[in-house]
Amino acid sequence: MCVCVLFLVSGDAYFYDKSVRRDLDLIRMVLGVCPQHDVLWGDLTALEHMQLFGSLKGLSKELMTEEIMTLLQKVQLDKVRV
């Protein structure tokens, strides 16, 4: 998969001259995720969905936590845990 959710078995791929094998953290910062199906899973909360996609983008845990809470507060989901 291009977002590198699965492990690379062999070969290499390049995005803007960056190697998937060597530069994955840099690639994830500029690569978007556009699933072709429903991207919401019933077992995950809004917070957990945002953590998942933040980690796919390679965000640091500190930055991700702060940004997620800000966004959840804006849509009044910061207190929802179910």
Protein Blocks (a to p, Z undefined) as FASTA:
>chain_A
ZZlmaccfbgcddeehiafklmmmmmmmmmccddfbdfbdfkbcfklmmmmmmmmnopaf
klmmmmmmmmmmmnopmmpcZZ
